Amino acid sequence: MVQAVVVCLVVGLGWGWDLVGWNWMILMAVLEGLLLTLTLRDIRELRDLEKEMEAARKRAEHERERDRVVLSSIGEGIVVLDNDSRVSLLNKAAETMIGWSMDEAVGKPWGVVAPLEDEKGNKIDNEKRATKRVMEERIVLSNDKNYYVKKDGTRFSVGTTAAPIEIGGKVAGTVAVFRDITHDKAVDRAKSEFVSLASHQLRTPLSAIKWFAEMLLSGDAGKLEGEQVEYVHNIYQSNERMIELVDGLLNISRIESGRIIVDPKPTDLGELVRQLVADLTNKIREKKQNLVITIHPQLSVVNVDPKLIRQVYMNLLTNSIKYSPSGGQVEVAISVKDGMVLSRVTDSGTGIPQEDQSKISQKFFRAGNAVKMEPDGTGLGLYLAKTIVNSSGGKLWFKSELNKGTTFWFTLPLSGMKPKEGEVSIN
């Protein structure tokens, strides 16, 4: 409105209006009123803006307080690190676990606040820590094999998951969630020790049953007649399945508890497979199957533990033979690729249902169609094979199509397996 009046005055002057007859005082009063009205409106707008800003500040403060309470109530420890791996935030659980308050820890390197050690007490360099690697590789990492050292010098077994913080496409730091898993590991160790002890104690009576059943079948106690042979043979077969289960449990408990001996030796994998196939000849002949072996011509000996790797081939081959039809074909191929020894076992068998494929390597799990074909399996073979391969620095995976067959691959480092001290070897 003020702009309109001013424009009229300017235009009027331009047209030569005679302002002498105007009541100049009235005009000035009008202008002053207009200016006052605009000033009051601006003040009201400023006050409204101030109220909005105050409300926004209170909302932000409320959200910060809510986030603080939520972080404090979480049972797992949470730490936020900046790009230099310095502490930006600790929640209450983290303070309790590591013995540092947030005020003490903020700004300090995480490697100083929570030094990391392996099982033997060796310090792990900051560059190898998950909280550092996630920023460089932009991945999420989890680990449950190391220990945090607390402020008082004691340590605890820790399970950690770390992830990068990305803002605008750039990594701005790391957030890690961790918890004390000392009790969990103690429970797992106790379970493994119990399974190992129970399985070991079962071997003696099972061996005795096997021995006496063999004596009866061979006629050492007199010739068996009619149904006697059938009954004793059933006892023998049931005992064999029980021995297989006990051996599987023993092997798994030994590997999981870290008690297994790893003794790498220069090994001709082709010869190892051929000897294994010779042991399985009777099963192959019974089902009239064709077994094809292909070995890379330039594959030299590899430094592996022959007992452990033989177990991997054994479990994969016996499954292929067991679940392939009479007259089917099983193939074993060993090649070299990208610094790894690549083994492949392919069959023309029943395959693995799609809904079961994600669980096939779990302990004691068996696919539904496999149970129907062979009710007496243990569900430990693939779990054991995968555990051995993973602990050897390799990887095991598969591809399967229902009623068309399955292919398993596994890799081993061409450089060989690392030796490991232990108490027992695999059965």
FIKEMAR-600641 format. One line per 4 residues: number of its first residue (from 0); their letters; for each residue x negated, y, z negated of C-alpha. Coordinates in Angstrom, 3 decimals. Example, Ala and Ser with C-alpha at 12.3 -4.5 7.8 and 13.67 -1.06 7.14 Angstrom:
REM residues 2
0	AS	-12.300:-4.500:-7.800; -13.670:-1.060:-7.140
REM end
This chain:
REM residues 427
0	MVQA	0.000:0.000:0.000; -2.835:2.412:-0.843; -4.417:1.696:2.504; -1.121:2.578:4.243
4	VVVC	-0.790:5.960:2.467; -4.384:6.870:3.221; -3.902:5.962:6.866; -0.791:8.186:7.035
8	LVVG	-2.736:11.104:5.542; -5.569:10.706:7.968; -3.232:10.421:10.929; -1.238:13.404:9.689
12	LGWG	-4.366:15.495:9.464; -5.272:14.344:12.930; -1.911:15.604:14.164; -2.354:18.924:12.439
16	WDLV	0.330:18.575:9.777; 0.658:21.443:7.407; 0.085:20.069:3.936; 0.502:23.387:2.221
20	GWNW	4.231:22.759:1.892; 3.685:19.396:0.264; 3.784:19.020:-3.422; 0.185:18.062:-3.851
24	MILM	0.644:17.067:-7.472; 3.405:14.609:-6.610; 1.219:13.064:-3.931; -1.679:12.617:-6.334
28	AVLE	0.625:11.090:-8.930; 1.892:8.597:-6.395; -1.645:7.667:-5.446; -2.732:7.302:-9.064
32	GLLL	0.315:5.110:-9.766; -0.490:2.906:-6.860; -4.114:2.578:-7.961; -3.022:1.802:-11.543
36	TLTL	-0.600:-0.846:-10.282; -3.349:-2.493:-8.270; -5.773:-2.378:-11.191; -3.251:-4.063:-13.523
40	RDIR	-2.587:-6.740:-10.890; -6.325:-7.374:-10.520; -6.648:-7.633:-14.281; -3.799:-10.140:-14.418
44	ELRD	-5.466:-12.148:-11.647; -8.766:-12.080:-13.497; -7.068:-13.201:-16.692; -5.295:-16.025:-14.847
48	LEKE	-8.611:-17.050:-13.300; -10.263:-16.944:-16.716; -7.513:-19.167:-18.134; -7.958:-21.635:-15.282
52	MEAA	-11.720:-21.707:-15.833; -11.246:-22.259:-19.566; -8.799:-25.101:-18.874; -11.266:-26.644:-16.408
56	RKRA	-14.059:-26.309:-18.990; -11.921:-28.052:-21.614; -11.034:-30.835:-19.174; -14.702:-31.334:-18.325
60	EHER	-15.592:-31.347:-22.021; -12.825:-33.862:-22.692; -14.051:-36.111:-19.862; -17.629:-35.900:-21.145
64	ERDR	-16.469:-36.826:-24.631; -14.376:-39.684:-23.234; -17.365:-40.971:-21.225; -19.577:-40.717:-24.308
68	VVLS	-17.080:-42.706:-26.378; -16.696:-45.317:-23.639; -20.487:-45.716:-23.321; -20.846:-45.949:-27.093
72	SIGE	-18.177:-48.659:-27.320; -19.721:-50.923:-24.664; -21.411:-53.928:-26.234; -24.175:-54.150:-23.623
76	GIVV	-27.073:-51.741:-23.607; -27.019:-49.088:-20.877; -29.965:-46.968:-19.802; -30.076:-44.326:-17.058
80	LDND	-33.469:-43.482:-15.590; -34.553:-40.665:-13.286; -36.719:-41.022:-10.178; -39.858:-41.236:-12.319
84	SRVS	-38.379:-44.069:-14.434; -37.993:-41.727:-17.395; -35.047:-42.130:-19.748; -32.108:-39.801:-19.136
88	LLNK	-29.505:-41.583:-21.246; -29.137:-44.438:-23.723; -25.896:-45.719:-25.180; -25.441:-46.842:-28.797
92	AAET	-25.929:-50.541:-28.053; -29.220:-49.809:-26.267; -30.427:-47.729:-29.217; -29.647:-50.597:-31.598
96	MIGW	-31.351:-53.241:-29.471; -34.611:-51.441:-28.718; -34.870:-49.416:-31.933; -35.147:-45.981:-30.273
100	SMDE	-32.588:-43.180:-30.610; -31.582:-41.326:-27.463; -33.187:-38.116:-28.741; -36.479:-39.973:-29.169
104	AVGK	-36.290:-41.789:-25.837; -35.093:-39.070:-23.435; -37.908:-37.940:-21.153; -40.174:-40.865:-22.012
108	PWGV	-41.118:-43.572:-19.464; -38.905:-46.657:-19.782; -42.056:-48.783:-19.823; -43.055:-47.044:-23.067
112	VAPL	-39.617:-47.192:-24.679; -38.972:-50.843:-23.742; -42.154:-52.682:-22.648; -41.434:-55.872:-20.712
116	EDEK	-43.170:-59.220:-21.266; -42.904:-62.688:-19.790; -42.306:-65.828:-21.829; -46.009:-66.184:-22.643
120	GNKI	-46.317:-62.592:-23.895; -48.034:-61.162:-20.824; -47.073:-57.544:-20.124; -45.224:-56.997:-16.832
124	DNEK	-46.401:-53.980:-14.821; -43.913:-51.166:-14.296; -44.110:-51.599:-10.509; -42.777:-55.153:-10.855
128	RATK	-39.885:-54.269:-13.142; -36.364:-54.529:-11.761; -35.612:-50.901:-12.705; -38.456:-49.791:-10.439
132	RVME	-37.848:-52.197:-7.583; -34.172:-51.303:-7.186; -35.102:-47.708:-6.330; -37.654:-48.786:-3.730
136	ERIV	-35.627:-51.600:-2.166; -32.129:-50.161:-2.784; -30.772:-53.465:-4.043; -29.168:-54.801:-7.219
140	LSND	-31.408:-57.119:-9.233; -30.687:-59.419:-12.174; -33.154:-61.227:-14.407; -32.882:-63.331:-17.575
144	KNYY	-36.405:-64.705:-17.920; -38.228:-61.825:-19.649; -38.423:-60.079:-23.023; -38.064:-56.475:-24.224
148	VKKD	-40.453:-55.336:-26.941; -38.684:-53.233:-29.584; -40.045:-50.113:-31.269; -41.109:-52.170:-34.313
152	GTRF	-43.131:-54.564:-32.119; -40.733:-57.506:-32.251; -39.180:-58.756:-29.031; -35.990:-60.370:-27.773
156	SVGT	-34.962:-62.335:-24.708; -33.108:-59.991:-22.378; -30.691:-60.394:-19.500; -30.774:-57.344:-17.226
160	TAAP	-28.895:-56.097:-14.169; -30.275:-52.954:-12.526; -28.877:-50.900:-9.646; -29.964:-47.723:-7.840
164	IEIG	-28.091:-44.439:-8.304; -27.494:-42.936:-4.868; -26.303:-39.348:-4.359; -25.882:-37.948:-0.887
168	GKVA	-27.694:-40.886:0.654; -30.762:-40.422:-1.560; -31.819:-42.465:-4.591; -31.612:-40.290:-7.694
172	GTVA	-32.531:-42.885:-10.293; -31.548:-46.220:-11.806; -28.867:-47.525:-14.124; -29.503:-50.779:-15.974
176	VFRD	-27.225:-52.890:-18.154; -28.912:-55.322:-20.545; -28.105:-57.569:-23.482; -29.863:-59.746:-26.031
180	ITHD	-29.568:-63.357:-24.827; -31.752:-64.938:-27.501; -28.796:-66.838:-28.971; -27.529:-67.918:-25.539
184	KAVD	-30.940:-69.349:-24.668; -31.173:-71.134:-27.997; -27.764:-72.751:-27.393; -28.742:-73.778:-23.848
188	RAKS	-32.017:-75.196:-25.124; -30.218:-77.145:-27.849; -27.764:-78.560:-25.299; -30.583:-79.551:-22.947
192	EFVS	-32.509:-81.187:-25.785; -29.419:-83.092:-26.884; -28.719:-84.312:-23.345; -32.356:-85.267:-22.928
196	LASH	-32.461:-87.149:-26.249; -29.139:-88.903:-25.674; -30.072:-89.861:-22.125; -33.475:-91.122:-23.202
200	QLRT	-31.927:-93.269:-25.940; -29.408:-94.691:-23.460; -32.123:-95.897:-21.104; -33.255:-98.700:-23.388
204	PLSA	-29.905:-100.519:-23.760; -29.081:-99.908:-20.080; -32.380:-101.458:-19.045; -31.629:-104.455:-21.249
208	IKWF	-28.164:-104.866:-19.701; -29.672:-104.716:-16.233; -32.292:-107.308:-17.106; -29.778:-109.776:-18.604
212	AEML	-27.345:-109.269:-15.699; -30.135:-110.042:-13.211; -31.039:-113.188:-15.202; -27.412:-114.363:-15.158
216	LSGD	-27.057:-113.704:-11.424; -30.290:-115.555:-10.675; -29.075:-118.615:-12.619; -31.627:-118.463:-15.445
220	AGKL	-28.880:-119.347:-17.960; -27.210:-121.845:-15.693; -25.372:-121.585:-12.434; -22.382:-119.241:-12.424
224	EGEQ	-19.156:-120.444:-10.888; -16.403:-118.618:-8.999; -15.207:-115.489:-10.761; -18.197:-115.551:-13.115
228	VEYV	-20.438:-114.343:-10.296; -18.002:-111.568:-9.428; -17.693:-110.400:-13.029; -21.436:-110.329:-13.695
232	HNIY	-22.017:-108.601:-10.351; -19.516:-105.900:-11.365; -21.312:-105.492:-14.684; -24.591:-105.106:-12.821
236	QSNE	-23.199:-102.490:-10.397; -21.537:-100.465:-13.173; -24.776:-100.518:-15.120; -26.676:-99.291:-12.047
240	RMIE	-24.309:-96.328:-11.744; -24.805:-95.549:-15.426; -28.595:-95.667:-14.996; -28.297:-93.294:-12.035
244	LVDG	-26.267:-90.845:-14.145; -28.684:-91.038:-17.080; -31.694:-90.513:-14.802; -30.001:-87.505:-13.233
248	LLNI	-29.222:-85.968:-16.619; -32.763:-86.590:-17.820; -34.304:-84.984:-14.727; -32.068:-81.925:-14.926
252	SRIE	-32.628:-81.385:-18.642; -36.387:-81.698:-18.147; -36.448:-79.159:-15.305; -34.076:-76.699:-17.012
256	SGRI	-36.027:-76.810:-20.267; -39.325:-76.202:-18.468; -40.782:-79.493:-19.701; -41.301:-81.006:-16.262
260	IVDP	-44.859:-81.436:-14.986; -45.581:-79.951:-11.555; -48.653:-81.687:-10.120; -49.232:-80.590:-6.495
264	KPTD	-51.313:-82.862:-4.273; -52.165:-82.758:-0.559; -49.125:-84.578:0.826; -48.232:-85.765:4.312
268	LGEL	-44.501:-84.944:4.336; -43.919:-87.034:7.448; -45.372:-90.106:5.775; -43.437:-89.372:2.582
272	VRQL	-40.159:-89.336:4.543; -41.043:-92.521:6.448; -41.735:-94.375:3.178; -38.438:-93.120:1.773
276	VADL	-36.550:-94.259:4.863; -38.156:-97.694:4.500; -36.701:-97.893:0.976; -33.261:-97.014:2.387
280	TNKI	-33.408:-99.468:5.277; -30.910:-101.900:3.758; -28.293:-99.159:3.280; -28.843:-97.914:6.843
284	REKK	-28.491:-101.428:8.259; -25.346:-102.136:6.246; -23.633:-99.188:7.928; -25.307:-99.803:11.312
288	QNLV	-26.466:-96.196:11.420; -29.163:-94.660:13.567; -31.776:-92.579:11.718; -34.016:-90.249:13.759
292	ITIH	-37.173:-88.652:12.311; -38.898:-85.698:14.013; -42.109:-84.243:12.571; -43.879:-81.109:13.828
296	PQLS	-47.049:-82.376:15.602; -49.262:-79.695:14.069; -47.951:-80.045:10.522; -50.895:-80.794:8.273
300	VVNV	-50.758:-81.972:4.686; -49.017:-79.619:2.263; -49.951:-79.140:-1.373; -46.724:-80.239:-3.118
304	DPKL	-45.686:-82.497:-5.977; -44.742:-85.674:-4.061; -42.446:-86.974:-6.833; -40.361:-83.797:-6.929
308	IRQV	-40.126:-83.314:-3.165; -39.378:-87.000:-2.614; -36.388:-86.533:-4.920; -35.089:-83.697:-2.712
312	YMNL	-35.334:-85.783:0.476; -33.875:-88.786:-1.356; -30.771:-86.897:-2.537; -30.098:-85.320:0.861
316	LTNS	-30.660:-88.543:2.801; -28.607:-90.785:0.534; -25.700:-88.323:0.760; -25.959:-88.268:4.559
320	IKYS	-25.973:-92.065:4.737; -23.205:-92.433:2.150; -20.775:-89.980:3.771; -21.464:-90.802:7.423
324	PSGG	-19.343:-93.458:9.146; -20.587:-96.836:10.329; -22.459:-96.368:13.589; -23.121:-92.702:12.825
328	QVEV	-26.399:-90.852:13.178; -28.631:-89.175:10.608; -31.526:-86.902:11.621; -34.506:-85.661:9.646
332	AISV	-36.685:-82.928:11.168; -39.675:-81.146:9.615; -41.150:-78.049:11.276; -43.108:-74.888:10.437
336	KDGM	-41.602:-71.398:10.606; -42.724:-68.011:9.226; -45.240:-69.442:6.795; -42.780:-71.994:5.441
340	VLSR	-42.238:-75.709:5.927; -38.657:-76.082:7.166; -36.884:-79.408:6.625; -33.524:-80.285:8.147
344	VTDS	-31.238:-83.227:7.348; -28.211:-83.591:9.664; -25.427:-86.158:9.609; -22.240:-86.916:11.530
348	GTGI	-20.216:-87.540:8.400; -17.061:-86.364:6.736; -18.219:-82.788:6.174; -17.448:-80.461:3.282
352	PQED	-14.048:-78.701:3.046; -14.304:-74.928:3.387; -12.724:-74.321:-0.028; -15.388:-76.494:-1.707
356	QSKI	-18.473:-75.128:0.031; -19.148:-72.321:-2.449; -19.222:-74.843:-5.347; -21.057:-77.724:-3.716
360	SQKF	-24.380:-77.084:-5.512; -22.843:-76.722:-8.959; -23.653:-79.254:-11.641; -21.208:-82.220:-11.675
364	FRAG	-19.111:-80.808:-8.827; -17.965:-83.120:-6.036; -15.828:-82.228:-3.034; -12.350:-83.738:-2.981
368	NAVK	-12.901:-85.790:0.167; -16.205:-87.123:-1.215; -14.483:-88.348:-4.383; -11.948:-90.273:-2.284
372	MEPD	-14.710:-91.956:-0.259; -17.109:-92.630:-3.164; -15.372:-92.378:-6.561; -18.516:-93.216:-8.532
376	GTGL	-20.819:-90.284:-7.628; -22.379:-88.121:-10.361; -22.289:-84.682:-8.723; -25.898:-84.075:-9.795
380	GLYL	-27.882:-84.824:-6.622; -27.477:-81.517:-4.778; -27.802:-79.511:-7.983; -31.085:-81.270:-8.737
384	AKTI	-32.343:-80.829:-5.160; -31.570:-77.107:-5.170; -33.160:-76.630:-8.597; -36.389:-78.309:-7.451
388	VNSS	-36.538:-76.320:-4.200; -35.858:-72.981:-5.896; -38.452:-73.623:-8.599; -40.959:-74.485:-5.844
392	GGKL	-40.612:-71.077:-4.176; -38.259:-72.280:-1.433; -34.592:-72.042:-0.529; -31.853:-74.596:0.208
396	WFKS	-28.708:-73.934:2.268; -26.254:-75.812:4.483; -23.636:-75.617:7.205; -20.732:-78.033:7.387
400	ELNK	-17.612:-78.665:9.438; -14.888:-80.951:8.201; -14.940:-84.399:9.898; -17.852:-83.337:12.131
404	GTTF	-20.837:-83.456:9.822; -23.183:-81.429:7.662; -26.673:-79.992:8.049; -28.872:-79.129:5.087
408	WFTL	-32.022:-77.034:5.419; -34.648:-76.322:2.807; -37.953:-74.493:2.863; -41.212:-74.885:0.966
412	PLSG	-44.163:-72.476:1.045; -46.798:-73.633:3.534; -49.322:-72.476:0.937; -47.967:-75.160:-1.409
416	MKPK	-46.420:-75.380:-4.859; -48.012:-73.902:-7.974; -49.129:-76.380:-10.647; -47.383:-76.274:-14.012
420	EGEV	-48.188:-77.915:-17.289; -45.436:-79.872:-18.971; -44.580:-82.890:-21.078; -42.881:-85.317:-18.692
424	SIN	-42.569:-86.066:-14.998; -39.423:-86.650:-12.991; -37.931:-90.160:-12.905
REM end
